[in-house]
Amino acid sequence: MNIIHYFLVFSFLITLIFPYASASPDFGPVDMGSFYTSLPAAVPDDKLGKLIKVEKITTSLQNAQAWKIAYISSDVSNNKTLATAIIVAPAGLAIANDRPVVAWAHGTTGTAQTCGPSQLLNPAQPLNQYFLMNGNSWTDFGIPAVDSFIKSGYVVVAPDYQGLGSGGKHQYTVSISQAHDVINSIRAATQLKEAGAGTKSIVYGWSQGGGATITTAGLMNYVKDNDTVNNNIELIGFVAMAPYDIAAVLPDNINSDAEATKYLQKLSDSFGANVFNFTHYAQNLWGMAAAFPELSLDDVLTPDGVKVINDVMARKCMHAASDTINFAYANSYKTLLKKNIRNALTWIKKYNQGSVPPVKPMAPVIIYWGTEDKTVPPVMGKLYFEQMCKLGGNMTRVQLPGKQSHFTTPGSAEPFYIKWIADRFAGIPAPNGCSARTST
């Protein structure tokens, strides 16, 4: 037996005697920079959009200035929360505080406190994607089309969402909560005088942020709330790239726990196809349980699954979380899921409560999608489009040219939505694609 064989046998014996999980030290909660660790807690009397903290930051963008902010928002249950964001504006003072505002709703980054895009070095830059060949970071961050928007004289605000650096558990894919964060980031931007932000705004988002975008389109009452730092913001358009809509794919006829259990089991099975999709599903379960006290992780996960998901989701961002689960469980990650789901009807009701509201959008909505999207099924955007057309919404749905995946969607859509946004700010009416509906 040579030295390599001895080493392999020794390593195997050590693994049996000292399992990896028990031998690893507990590093405790994640660490963040001083901007985030010094934030106060939100209080019930705080007005929505109130600026809590502002810090000027450097940016590599030309003719631009940028800030990191913390502001007051609220979650799906209207509990006051804290969120963080960055604001980017043209350099110099505005002649009047009337610069159009574009709010970027980012895609999935994870659920841990360190997963906020504003925490990256030089966050005020064009979109930098982990999966693309030119990406140079361990996560997605940055703002798509930001150069064009600054040249056009817009103010851009990019929220992190609650729980991604501002305390509390991130309510991942509870799109009502993320939509509130987007709306309140616009209110907060109007309070930063140096930015010169006006009241007219457009929201654009991708993936998780695409869901937040179409959810925002249905929250007219929240936009018109008169107990905010700015009761006059006007949302005039919405650009959703590969949006998700959980409520749109839920059957209308689920009225019993048995029916709900059957559906949730199918949902659970569908997200078990690979460890990457399973991590998205685990984040979703974690976020739902964080948002709704009626739900518990042990409704869907085994005792081991509850421990693993709590540990991983509180500490790691999307890609690291997926790698960790893959490393620890390889092809056995499905053993973390219960075979007999409990409390299923309540889960279905809460999915509906936290998802896109079935109401007519307050302004035109355009959806961009790719035929090769295997992460967010395009049928979600299709069902939402058809539902909103029936309600009288001004809707357009655009299939991007070529074979666009989930991750190439933002870049391939950019040339199209830049003009669409410019036309809305110019007061040009948006064409309505509902009359040209197809089965695609």
CORTA-V500603 format. One record per residue. RES is the residue in one letter. PHI is phi in radians with two decimals (NA if undefined). D_LAST is the distance of its C-alpha to the last C-alpha in whole Angstrom. Layout:
BEGIN
res;phi;d_last
RES;PHI;D_LAST
RES;PHI;D_LAST
END
This chain:
BEGIN
res;phi;d_last
M;NA;63
N;-1.49;62
I;-1.12;61
I;-1.16;57
H;-1.12;58
Y;-1.02;60
F;-1.09;57
L;-1.15;55
V;-1.13;57
F;-1.08;58
S;-1.09;54
F;-1.12;53
L;-1.14;57
I;-1.08;56
T;-1.13;53
L;-1.18;54
I;-1.40;57
F;-2.19;55
P;-0.96;51
Y;-0.96;49
A;-1.09;48
S;-1.40;51
A;-1.45;53
S;-1.34;51
P;-1.23;52
D;-1.58;50
F;-1.47;49
G;1.33;49
P;-1.19;46
V;-1.22;44
D;-1.74;46
M;-2.30;45
G;-1.25;46
S;-1.12;49
F;-1.00;47
Y;-1.52;45
T;-1.26;48
S;-1.71;50
L;-1.29;47
P;-1.35;48
A;-1.35;47
A;-1.23;45
V;-2.13;47
P;-1.00;46
D;-1.44;48
D;-1.13;46
K;-1.41;44
L;-1.05;40
G;1.57;39
K;-1.10;43
L;-1.32;44
I;-1.73;46
K;-2.71;46
V;-2.36;46
E;-2.46;46
K;-1.20;46
I;-2.24;44
T;-1.42;44
T;-2.50;41
S;-1.50;41
L;-1.25;39
Q;-1.37;41
N;0.97;42
A;-2.36;41
Q;-2.31;42
A;-2.53;41
W;-2.44;42
K;-1.85;41
I;-2.32;41
A;-2.18;42
Y;-2.61;41
I;-1.53;41
S;-2.38;37
S;-2.66;37
D;-1.71;34
V;-1.07;32
S;-1.68;36
N;1.12;37
N;-1.30;40
K;-1.17;41
T;-2.31;40
L;-2.02;40
A;-2.35;38
T;-2.09;38
A;-2.89;36
I;-2.08;37
I;-2.12;37
V;-2.17;37
A;-2.44;39
P;-1.01;40
A;-1.13;44
G;1.55;46
L;-1.37;47
A;-1.35;45
I;-1.07;47
A;-2.46;45
N;-1.38;43
D;-2.39;40
R;-1.18;38
P;-1.04;34
V;-2.00;33
V;-2.04;30
A;-1.86;29
W;-1.68;27
A;-1.81;26
H;-1.33;26
G;-1.43;24
T;-1.03;26
T;-2.09;29
G;2.40;31
T;-2.20;33
A;-1.33;37
Q;-1.06;39
T;-1.55;39
C;-1.69;35
G;-1.30;35
P;-1.00;34
S;-1.18;37
Q;-1.43;39
L;-1.21;38
L;-1.13;41
N;0.92;40
P;-1.25;37
A;-1.52;36
Q;-2.63;35
P;-1.06;31
L;-0.97;29
N;-2.09;30
Q;-1.88;28
Y;-0.96;29
F;-1.40;27
L;-1.49;27
M;-1.05;30
N;-1.58;31
G;-1.22;31
N;-2.28;35
S;-2.46;35
W;-1.55;35
T;-2.71;32
D;-1.54;29
F;-2.71;31
G;1.56;32
I;-2.28;30
P;-1.13;27
A;1.11;28
V;-1.09;31
D;-1.04;33
S;-1.11;31
F;-1.17;31
I;-1.14;35
K;-1.07;36
S;-1.43;34
G;1.53;37
Y;-1.55;34
V;-1.69;35
V;-2.02;33
V;-2.10;33
A;-2.26;32
P;-1.29;33
D;-1.49;33
Y;1.46;32
Q;-1.07;35
G;1.48;37
L;-1.89;36
G;2.09;39
S;-2.07;41
G;1.54;42
G;1.36;40
K;-1.52;38
H;-1.17;34
Q;-1.58;32
Y;-0.99;29
T;1.08;25
V;-1.49;27
S;-1.16;25
I;-1.07;28
S;-1.10;30
Q;-1.16;28
A;-1.12;27
H;-1.02;31
D;-1.11;32
V;-1.13;30
I;-1.07;31
N;-1.26;35
S;-1.18;35
I;-1.17;34
R;-1.02;37
A;-1.12;39
A;-1.06;38
T;-1.22;40
Q;-1.56;43
L;-1.56;44
K;-1.01;46
E;-1.11;46
A;-1.37;42
G;1.24;42
A;-1.26;39
G;-1.64;38
T;-1.76;36
K;-1.39;33
S;-2.57;30
I;-2.29;27
V;-1.87;25
Y;-2.34;23
G;-2.76;22
W;-2.33;20
S;1.06;19
Q;-0.95;22
G;-1.24;23
G;-1.16;19
G;-1.12;20
A;-1.11;23
T;-1.16;22
I;-1.25;20
T;-1.20;22
T;-0.98;25
A;-1.05;23
G;-1.78;24
L;-1.88;28
M;-0.97;29
N;-1.10;32
Y;-1.23;33
V;-1.11;33
K;-1.53;35
D;-0.92;38
N;-1.72;41
D;-2.07;43
T;-2.26;41
V;-1.30;43
N;-2.62;41
N;-1.56;40
N;-2.05;38
I;-1.17;35
E;-2.25;32
L;-1.62;29
I;-1.96;27
G;-3.11;23
F;-2.47;21
V;-2.05;19
A;-2.02;17
M;-1.85;16
A;0.82;14
P;-1.32;16
Y;-1.78;17
D;-2.61;17
I;-1.09;19
A;-1.09;20
A;-1.12;16
V;-1.72;16
L;-1.37;20
P;-1.06;20
D;-1.35;22
N;-1.83;25
I;-1.48;27
N;-2.18;30
S;-2.27;32
D;-1.16;33
A;-1.13;33
E;-1.12;29
A;-1.13;28
T;-1.07;30
K;-1.06;28
Y;-1.20;25
L;-1.10;26
Q;-1.13;28
K;-1.13;24
L;-1.08;23
S;-1.08;26
D;-1.12;26
S;-1.16;22
F;-1.53;24
G;-1.69;26
A;-1.13;25
N;-2.65;26
V;-1.19;29
F;-1.14;27
N;-1.17;24
F;-1.06;27
T;-1.12;29
H;-1.03;26
Y;-1.14;26
A;-1.09;30
Q;-1.11;30
N;-1.07;28
L;-1.05;30
W;-1.10;33
G;-1.19;32
M;-1.13;31
A;-1.14;35
A;-1.23;36
A;-1.44;34
F;-2.19;35
P;-1.14;39
E;-1.28;38
L;-1.86;36
S;-2.40;38
L;-1.04;36
D;-1.31;39
D;-1.19;36
V;-2.08;34
L;-1.88;36
T;-1.22;39
P;-0.95;42
D;-1.14;42
G;-1.09;38
V;-1.05;39
K;-1.12;42
V;-1.08;40
I;-1.16;37
N;-1.07;39
D;-1.14;41
V;-1.24;38
M;-1.21;36
A;-1.42;39
R;-2.08;40
K;-2.28;37
C;-1.47;34
M;-0.86;31
H;-1.25;31
A;-1.16;35
A;-1.09;34
S;-1.11;32
D;-1.13;35
T;-1.12;37
I;-1.12;36
N;-1.13;35
F;-1.12;39
A;-1.37;40
Y;-2.15;38
A;0.84;36
N;-1.54;34
S;-1.78;36
Y;-1.07;34
K;-1.16;33
T;-1.20;36
L;-1.38;36
L;-1.66;34
K;-1.24;36
K;-1.41;35
N;-2.10;36
I;-1.27;34
R;-1.88;36
N;1.05;35
A;-1.13;32
L;-1.12;31
T;-1.14;33
W;-1.04;30
I;-1.08;27
K;-1.09;29
K;-1.31;30
Y;-1.03;26
N;-1.14;25
Q;-1.12;28
G;-1.61;27
S;-1.76;23
V;-1.04;21
P;-1.26;23
P;-1.45;21
V;-2.26;23
K;-1.05;22
P;-1.07;22
M;-1.32;25
A;-2.71;24
P;-1.00;20
V;-2.17;18
I;-2.16;15
I;-2.05;13
Y;-1.98;13
W;-2.56;11
G;-2.02;11
T;-1.23;10
E;-1.80;13
D;-1.30;14
K;-1.86;16
T;-1.73;18
V;-1.97;16
P;-0.98;13
P;-0.98;10
V;-1.07;9
M;-1.06;12
G;-1.14;11
K;-1.14;8
L;-1.13;11
Y;-1.09;13
F;-0.97;11
E;-1.14;11
Q;-1.11;15
M;-1.25;16
C;-1.08;15
K;-1.11;17
L;-1.50;20
G;1.62;20
G;-1.29;19
N;-1.61;18
M;-2.21;15
T;-2.43;13
R;-2.27;10
V;-2.06;10
Q;-1.42;9
L;-1.24;12
P;-1.19;14
G;1.39;15
K;-1.72;15
Q;-1.62;15
S;-1.53;16
H;-1.01;17
F;-1.55;20
T;-1.66;20
T;-1.04;17
P;-1.02;20
G;-1.18;22
S;-1.27;19
A;-1.45;18
E;-0.94;22
P;-1.07;22
F;-1.39;20
Y;-1.35;21
I;-1.03;24
K;-1.20;24
W;-1.04;22
I;-1.15;25
A;-1.04;27
D;-1.13;26
R;-1.16;26
F;-1.17;30
A;-1.41;31
G;1.48;30
I;-1.39;27
P;-1.06;25
A;-1.41;21
P;-1.14;19
N;-1.77;17
G;-1.50;13
C;-1.13;13
S;-1.28;14
A;-1.91;11
R;-1.04;8
T;-2.22;6
S;-1.54;4
T;-1.12;0
END
